[in-house]
Amino acid sequence: MWKGVVSFGMVSIPIRLYNATESSTKVSFRQLCPDHKSPISYKRWCAEGEHEVNYGEILKGFEVGKDRYVIIDDKDLDNLPLATAHSIDITEFVPADDIEPGLYFKNAYYMEPEELGKKPYQLLRKALEATGRMAIAKIALRDREHLCALHANGPGLLMNTLNWPDEIRSVEGLKGLDGDVKINPKELEMAKALIESLADSFDPSRYKDEYREAVMRVVQAKIDGEVIEAPATPQTAKVMDLMEALRASVDAAKKSRKTGGREAPASEAKRSRRKAS
């Protein structure tokens, strides 16, 4: 999806980028007319000429004044006077844990070296791995310039686009983050015990997207004229009951592990309610 070079110092590595993830649309709904229950279609309509325009004929226009546009085509975008359009110039190397992934990381891309770039590619990967650092750079991608981070990932390099600092909202105004809440040491110890009772290494194969299955149960129930009840809403533990809730959670987690289960107690409770209903 992108072809260019990665540059650090006087070293240039010709590479190609590939999407590392894909969106899995497992459930889709059609938009229907409320009167006829038939699919709604959308037309690309030119109000000036009062006619429909085929998708392949549509032009990109940048508005420079009222009803005045400059036409921009794909060739213009390919020839942007921007260094990052075809080059990822590394500006610095930072400790891998300097970047908070939950806030900054966006899309992931695999980086594949061209034949001539295999050795410097592997050199960069091994150096990043050995130093525990990430490379920070910029890249023009998908009609905008992105901040990005390159890091070692198994046998290759992975690039993540990052949020710009001004795209990250402040936590100012959120309640409950001021640290004024007093935590009982016994409650903290019990919470740590609960975490340890559910501790494990991350194995994504243990997790499954069950949304489609749930939707299909609703669809089938509608066909059969049945009603599916939503699972009971989890009850928020009162402050006076917090210790007891933690203790019960630890006991349930230990019991689940003994029987070979890996799910959190809350999930077990939800499943039990569904079976009972």
C-alpha positions in Angstrom: 0.0 0.0 0.0 3.1 2.3 0.2 6.5 2.1 -1.3 9.5 4.2 -0.3 12.6 4.3 1.8 13.5 4.3 5.5 16.4 6.6 6.2 18.6 6.9 9.3 21.8 8.7 9.1 23.3 8.0 5.7 21.6 4.6 5.5 18.6 4.2 3.2 16.4 1.0 3.3 14.0 0.5 0.4 10.8 -1.0 1.9 7.1 -1.7 1.2 4.3 -1.2 3.7 1.4 -3.7 4.2 -1.6 -3.4 6.5 -0.9 -5.5 9.6 -4.6 -5.7 10.5 -7.9 -5.8 8.8 -11.4 -4.9 9.8 -13.6 -7.9 10.1 -17.2 -6.9 9.4 -18.9 -9.9 10.8 -22.3 -8.3 11.1 -23.9 -6.0 8.6 -27.3 -4.4 8.4 -29.2 -3.1 5.4 -31.0 0.3 5.6 -34.6 -0.2 4.8 -37.6 2.0 3.9 -39.9 2.2 6.9 -43.0 1.9 4.7 -42.0 -0.8 2.2 -39.2 -2.6 4.1 -37.1 -2.4 1.0 -33.4 -1.5 0.7 -32.6 2.2 0.4 -30.2 3.2 -2.3 -28.1 6.4 -2.4 -27.3 8.4 -5.6 -24.3 10.6 -6.2 -26.2 13.6 -7.3 -25.1 16.8 -9.0 -27.4 19.6 -7.8 -26.1 22.0 -10.5 -26.8 19.8 -13.5 -29.6 17.7 -11.8 -28.1 14.4 -12.8 -26.5 11.3 -11.3 -22.7 11.0 -11.4 -20.9 7.6 -11.6 -18.4 7.0 -8.9 -15.5 6.6 -11.3 -16.2 10.0 -12.8 -16.1 11.9 -9.5 -13.3 14.5 -9.1 -11.5 15.7 -6.0 -11.8 19.4 -5.5 -10.1 21.7 -3.0 -12.3 24.8 -2.2 -10.4 28.0 -2.6 -13.3 30.4 -2.6 -17.1 30.4 -2.7 -18.0 27.9 -5.5 -14.4 27.9 -6.7 -12.4 24.7 -6.6 -9.0 23.5 -7.7 -9.1 20.0 -9.1 -6.6 17.6 -7.6 -6.0 14.1 -9.1 -4.1 11.1 -7.9 -1.0 12.1 -9.9 -0.9 15.4 -8.0 -1.0 13.6 -4.7 1.8 11.2 -5.8 4.0 14.2 -6.6 3.5 16.1 -3.4 6.4 18.5 -2.6 6.7 16.7 0.8 9.7 14.6 1.8 7.6 12.2 3.8 5.5 11.2 0.7 8.1 8.6 -0.3 10.6 8.6 2.6 10.4 7.7 6.3 13.2 9.8 7.8 14.0 8.7 11.3 14.7 11.7 13.5 15.3 10.1 16.9 15.4 6.8 18.8 13.5 6.8 22.1 13.1 4.1 24.8 10.3 1.7 23.9 8.3 2.5 27.1 8.4 6.3 26.5 5.4 6.0 24.2 2.1 5.2 26.0 0.5 2.8 23.5 -3.1 3.2 24.8 -3.1 6.9 23.8 -0.6 7.2 20.9 -0.7 4.0 18.9 -3.0 3.9 15.9 -2.8 1.7 12.8 -0.1 -1.0 12.4 1.8 -1.8 9.2 4.3 -4.5 8.4 7.5 -3.3 6.8 9.0 -5.5 4.0 12.5 -4.8 2.7 13.3 -4.8 -1.0 16.0 -7.1 -2.1 18.7 -4.5 -1.8 17.6 -3.4 1.6 17.5 -6.8 3.4 20.8 -6.3 5.3 20.4 -2.8 6.5 16.7 -3.7 7.4 17.9 -6.6 9.6 20.6 -4.4 11.0 18.1 -1.8 12.1 15.8 -4.4 13.5 18.5 -6.0 15.6 19.8 -2.7 16.8 16.4 -1.6 18.0 15.9 -4.9 19.7 19.2 -4.8 21.4 18.8 -1.2 22.6 15.1 -1.5 23.6 14.3 1.6 21.6 11.8 2.7 18.9 12.5 4.9 15.9 10.4 8.1 15.6 9.7 9.5 12.1 7.0 11.0 9.9 5.2 9.6 6.9 2.6 10.9 4.4 -0.1 8.3 4.2 -3.8 8.3 3.3 -4.1 12.0 2.4 -2.3 13.2 5.5 1.0 13.3 7.3 1.4 11.0 10.3 3.8 10.7 13.2 5.0 7.1 13.4 7.1 4.7 15.4 9.2 1.8 14.0 10.0 -1.1 16.3 11.3 -4.6 16.2 8.5 -7.2 15.9 9.6 -10.8 15.7 11.7 -11.3 12.6 10.8 -8.0 11.1 9.9 -4.3 11.7 6.5 -3.0 12.5 5.4 0.6 12.0 2.6 2.2 14.0 1.1 5.5 13.1 0.7 7.7 16.2 -1.7 10.4 17.3 -0.3 13.9 17.2 -0.1 15.5 20.6 -2.8 18.0 19.8 -5.2 15.1 19.0 -5.0 13.7 22.5 -7.6 15.1 24.9 -6.8 16.1 28.4 -8.1 14.2 31.4 -8.9 17.5 33.0 -12.5 17.6 34.1 -12.9 13.8 34.6 -14.1 12.9 38.1 -12.5 10.4 40.4 -9.0 10.9 39.2 -7.7 13.2 41.9 -6.5 10.5 44.3 -8.6 11.7 47.2 -10.3 8.3 47.6 -8.9 6.5 50.6 -8.1 2.9 50.0 -8.1 0.4 52.8 -4.8 -1.6 52.9 -6.8 -4.8 53.3 -8.9 -4.0 50.2 -5.7 -3.3 48.2 -4.2 -6.6 49.2 -7.5 -8.4 48.3 -7.6 -6.6 44.9 -3.9 -7.7 44.3 -4.9 -11.2 45.2 -7.7 -11.1 42.6 -5.3 -9.9 39.9 -2.8 -12.6 40.8 -5.6 -15.3 40.7 -6.4 -14.3 37.1 -2.8 -13.6 36.0 -1.6 -15.4 32.8 0.4 -14.7 29.7 -1.6 -13.2 26.8 -2.9 -15.7 24.4 -5.2 -14.1 21.8 -6.5 -17.5 20.7 -8.4 -17.8 23.9 -10.6 -14.9 22.9 -13.5 -14.9 20.4 -15.8 -12.2 19.0 -19.2 -13.4 20.0 -21.2 -10.4 18.7 -22.2 -12.0 15.4 -23.5 -15.1 17.3 -25.5 -12.9 19.6 -27.0 -11.0 16.7 -27.9 -14.3 14.9 -29.7 -15.5 18.0 -31.8 -12.3 18.0 -32.5 -12.7 14.2 -33.6 -16.3 14.7 -35.7 -15.4 17.7 -37.4 -12.7 15.6 -38.1 -15.3 12.9 -39.5 -17.7 15.4 -41.6 -15.1 17.2 -39.6 -15.5 20.4 -38.2 -12.9 22.8 -34.7 -12.9 24.0 -34.0 -11.3 27.4 -30.8 -9.3 27.9 -28.5 -10.6 30.6 -28.9 -8.9 34.0 -26.9 -5.7 34.4 -24.0 -6.3 36.7 -24.5 -4.7 40.1 -22.0 -2.1 41.2 -20.6 -3.0 44.6 -21.4 -0.6 47.4 -18.5 0.8 49.4 -19.5 -1.2 52.4 -19.7 -4.4 50.3 -16.4 -3.9 48.4 -14.3 -6.2 50.6 -16.9 -8.9 50.4 -17.2 -8.5 46.6 -13.4 -8.8 46.3 -13.2 -11.9 48.5 -16.0 -13.6 46.5 -14.3 -12.7 43.3 -11.0 -14.3 44.4 -12.8 -17.4 45.5 -14.7 -17.7 42.2 -11.5 -17.1 40.2 -9.7 -19.8 42.1 -12.5 -22.2 41.6 -12.6 -21.4 37.9 -8.9 -22.1 37.5 -9.3 -25.5 39.3 -11.9 -26.5 36.8 -9.8 -25.4 33.9 -11.8 -22.2 33.1 -10.0 -19.0 32.2 -12.8 -16.5 32.1 -13.3 -13.8 34.7 -16.0 -14.6 37.4 -18.3 -11.9 36.0 -18.3 -13.7 32.6 -19.1 -17.0 34.4 -22.0 -15.4 36.2 -23.4 -13.9 33.0 -23.2 -17.3 31.2 -24.9 -19.0 34.2 -27.8 -16.5 34.0 -28.2 -17.2 30.3 -28.4 -20.9 30.8 -30.9 -20.5 33.6 -33.1 -18.4 31.4 
